[in-house]
Amino acid sequence: MQDFVQHIINGISLGSIYALIALGYTMVYGIMKMINFAHADVYMVGAFTAYYVAKWTGLESSPGVSTLLLLLVSAMIICSVLGLLIERLAYRPLRKSPKLNVLITAIGVSLFLEFSGQVIFGADPKVFPEVMNQFVIANFGGLELKSSDVTVLGVSLIAMVILNFIIQKTKIGRAMRAVSSNASVASMLGVNTDRVISFTFIVGSSLAAIGSILVGMKYPKIDPLMGMMIGLKAFVAAVLGGIGSIPGAVAGALIMGLSEEMVVGYLSSTYRDALAFGILIVILIFKPTGLFGKYSVEKV
């Protein structure tokens, strides 16, 4: 029973990280009806930004809350600028092009970032600095509640609450919902769709930056290809919850995290990556719209 509860804690912690990345996929899809495959590589850039900021400023030798906040802000700024550049230079010129053109461009941008990362950062893995002191907060008869799990869950919850506030309570959030519902009508009513789309990329990229630092805290090894597998899993989580649905992305990510942890704990770690493909196949066969998705009719 203790092992089961420990796996639940680890699964929720992992799922909350997947949720931050999955939200970037689902927000862009909800606004533009496209899959931004470069999103996972923006996440990779966030991890390396935090790594070099910590190294250049000497923060790697002084873990604490202030170090975490500084690395979060630094990574969010760089990833936001990168996400904005990707939208402006790669996707905006293809706004009215066939979806296949945009899909191929997204894959191309992803590959460009991955191989550029290998050239700039080096292909060898690097050890992520200790951001927060690691210790056991509580021990219940062998059941350990670690500081890293609490930090990951706490930061993720704060980020999701802020995102929900922006979408539900702010003017730009209302504009995002309007564009997601019907971009043409929203534009005729005076909504600046270009501004909304750019803001969506900024927010999604910021969430990916937060996720990259949380991953570095739990699994302190980063490399230029680190976004490939976790990006796939976050994408599957978004599809599982219903691509385009923000609550669905969070629910799908938690299911992914818990499922993966249970597979590792009770079957074999060999199958943890295959699980994402298996879930994706099952979803596409039995419920293509996902848990919270809705069927829609597209005229061609």
Beta strands, then each sheet from edge to edge (+ up, - down):
strand 1: 126-127
strand 2: 136-140
strand 3: 143-146
strand 4: 221-222
sheet 1: 1+ 4-
sheet 2: 2+ 3-
end
